[in-house]
């Protein structure tokens, strides 16, 4: 019995992680940060630069929100969170200019717009003083990872199909679409990704419910067998 319960807990924990990264990805489900996913996902280098910037801004702002929500009224928090995000963006931009000088120049205003990205603002505003630190930090981290997964997936497809390169290096390709790097194709790709995410989310939920029902039915059968067995007579 203990072994079966351990397996169920392990399965539920694994499904919860998949649900956050795919089924409940704030970028795909709530439509947050879609401009970055549509416009800037033209190469793996651009995806790396944008993801590093978002990770620093997102985690730094959420950590600051854990402290600021205890001393600031509700009306003052948006200005404080935007100020923190902007301060982090200034230093991260200097770092990215040294790592990816060409890519940073091509991204242009999107480097600055990351300071007011929707995912960071929404999650920061949802932090309250009664919230525990670990769930807030882990939730913010998984949201950043979910953004990275979507960003790299779209960027990989667009760079490989549009340029025939990966990380700027020419590679053999089977299909070449020169216009796939245009924002119009970005809308199409993200639309397909949104539809696929909803479909996968439903499949994950159905699989979880079926697995749980099967486990509970097995335990019920075992419990019924135990309760219906006649008591043993004591040995003389």
C-alpha positions in Angstrom: 0.0 0.0 0.0 2.8 2.5 0.9 4.6 1.7 -2.4 1.4 2.5 -4.4 0.8 5.7 -2.6 4.4 6.7 -3.3 3.9 6.1 -7.0 0.7 8.2 -7.0 2.4 11.1 -5.3 5.4 10.9 -7.7 3.0 10.8 -10.7 1.0 13.8 -9.4 4.2 15.8 -8.8 5.4 15.0 -12.3 2.0 15.9 -13.9 2.0 19.2 -12.0 5.3 20.2 -13.4 4.1 19.4 -17.0 1.0 21.3 -16.4 2.8 24.4 -15.3 5.3 24.3 -18.2 2.8 23.4 -20.9 -0.8 23.2 -19.9 -0.6 26.4 -17.6 2.2 28.3 -19.3 1.3 31.9 -18.7 2.8 33.0 -22.0 0.6 30.6 -24.0 -2.5 30.2 -21.9 -3.0 33.8 -20.8 -1.3 35.4 -23.8 1.3 37.3 -21.8 4.5 38.4 -23.5 3.2 37.3 -26.9 4.9 40.3 -28.7 8.3 39.0 -27.7 7.4 35.5 -28.7 6.1 36.7 -32.1 8.6 39.4 -33.1 11.9 38.5 -31.5 11.9 34.8 -32.0 13.9 34.9 -35.2 17.1 33.1 -34.1 18.5 31.1 -31.3 20.8 33.9 -30.3 17.9 36.3 -30.1 16.0 33.7 -28.0 18.9 33.4 -25.7 19.3 37.2 -25.2 15.5 37.7 -24.6 15.3 34.7 -22.3 18.3 35.8 -20.2 16.8 39.3 -19.9 13.4 38.1 -18.9 14.8 35.6 -16.4 16.8 38.4 -14.6 13.9 40.9 -14.7 11.3 38.4 -13.7 13.1 36.7 -10.8 14.5 40.0 -9.5 11.1 41.7 -9.6 9.3 38.8 -7.9 11.9 38.7 -5.2 11.5 42.4 -4.7 7.7 42.1 -4.6 8.0 39.6 -1.7 9.6 42.4 0.3 7.8 45.5 -1.0 4.3 44.0 -0.6 4.8 44.1 3.1 5.6 47.8 3.3 3.8 49.4 0.4 0.0 49.9 -0.1 -1.7 48.3 -3.1 -1.8 51.5 -5.2 1.9 52.1 -4.9 3.1 48.7 -5.8 2.7 48.9 -9.6 5.1 52.0 -9.8 7.6 50.3 -7.5 7.6 47.1 -9.5 8.1 48.9 -12.8 10.9 50.9 -11.2 12.6 47.7 -10.0 12.1 46.0 -13.5 13.5 49.1 -15.2 16.5 49.2 -12.9 17.3 45.6 -13.6 16.8 46.0 -17.3 19.4 48.8 -17.5 22.1 46.6 -16.1 21.0 43.4 -18.0 21.1 45.4 -21.3 24.8 46.3 -20.7 25.5 42.7 -20.0 23.7 41.5 -23.2 25.5 44.1 -25.3 28.8 42.5 -24.4 27.5 38.9 -25.0 25.4 39.6 -28.1 26.2 43.0 -29.5 24.7 42.5 -32.9 21.6 40.7 -31.6 21.0 43.4 -29.0 21.1 46.1 -31.6 18.7 44.2 -33.8 16.2 43.7 -31.0 16.0 47.4 -30.5 13.1 48.7 -28.4 12.1 45.1 -27.3 15.1 45.2 -24.9 13.5 48.2 -23.2 9.9 46.9 -23.4 10.9 43.8 -21.4 11.0 46.0 -18.3 7.2 46.2 -18.5 6.4 42.7 -19.7 3.0 41.4 -18.8 4.0 38.1 -17.1 6.3 39.8 -14.6 3.8 42.5 -13.8 0.8 40.2 -13.3 2.7 37.7 -11.1 4.3 40.5 -9.1 0.9 42.1 -8.4 -0.4 38.8 -7.3 2.2 38.5 -4.5 0.8 39.2 -1.0 2.4 39.4 2.4 0.8 36.2 3.6 2.3 34.1 0.7 5.1 31.8 1.5 8.5 32.5 -0.2 9.2 29.1 -1.7 5.9 28.7 -3.7 6.2 32.2 -5.0 9.8 31.8 -6.1 9.2 28.3 -7.6 6.2 29.5 -9.5 8.1 32.5 -10.9 11.0 30.2 -12.0 8.6 27.8 -13.7 7.0 30.6 -15.6 10.4 31.8 -16.8 11.2 28.3 -17.9 7.9 28.0 -19.7 8.6 31.2 -21.6 12.1 29.9 -22.5 10.6 26.6 -23.9 8.2 28.5 -26.1 10.8 31.0 -27.2 13.4 28.5 -28.1 10.9 26.2 -29.9 9.6 29.0 -32.1 13.1 30.4 -32.7 14.6 27.1 -33.6 11.9 26.5 -36.2 12.1 30.0 -37.7 15.9 30.2 -37.9 16.2 26.7 -39.3 13.4 27.0 -41.9 14.0 30.7 -42.7 17.8 30.9 -42.9 18.9 27.3 -43.0 21.1 28.0 -40.0 21.3 27.1 -36.3 23.1 29.6 -34.0 24.2 31.4 -37.1 25.9 28.3 -38.5 24.7 26.9 -41.9 23.2 23.4 -41.6 21.6 21.0 -44.1 17.8 21.8 -44.4 14.9 20.1 -46.0 12.6 23.1 -46.3 13.3 26.8 -46.8 10.8 29.5 -46.4 12.4 33.0 -46.8 9.5 34.9 -45.3 9.0 32.9 -42.2 11.0 35.4 -40.1 8.4 38.1 -40.8 6.1 39.0 -37.9 3.1 37.7 -39.9 4.5 34.2 -39.8 5.2 34.7 -36.1 1.4 35.2 -35.6 0.7 32.0 -37.5 3.3 29.9 -35.6 2.1 31.2 -32.2 -1.5 30.5 -33.2 -0.7 26.9 -34.0 1.3 26.7 -30.7 -1.7 28.0 -28.7 -4.0 25.5 -30.3 -1.6 22.7 -29.6 -1.2 23.8 -26.0 -4.9 23.7 -25.4 -5.1 20.3 -27.0 -2.2 18.9 -25.0 -3.6 20.4 -21.8 -6.9 18.6 -22.3 -5.1 15.3 -23.0 -3.0 15.7 -19.9 -6.0 16.4 -17.7 -7.9 13.4 -19.2 -4.9 11.2 -18.7 -4.5 12.4 -15.1 -8.2 11.8 -14.3 -8.1 8.3 -15.9 -4.9 7.4 -14.0 -6.3 8.6 -10.7 -9.6 6.7 -11.2 -7.7 3.5 -12.1 -5.5 3.8 -9.0 -8.5 4.5 -6.7 -10.4 1.6 -8.2 -7.5 -0.7 -7.5 -7.2 0.4 -3.9 -11.0 0.0 -3.5 -10.8 -3.6 -4.8 -8.0 -4.4 -2.4 -9.8 -2.8 0.6 -13.0 -4.8 -0.3 -11.1 -8.0 -0.4 -9.5 -7.4 2.9 -12.8 -6.5 4.6 -14.7 -9.5 3.2 -12.2 -12.1 4.3 -13.4 -14.1 7.3 -11.4 -13.6 10.5 -8.8 -16.3 11.3 -9.4 -18.6 14.2 -6.7 -18.6 16.8 -4.5 -21.6 16.8 -5.1 -24.0 19.7 
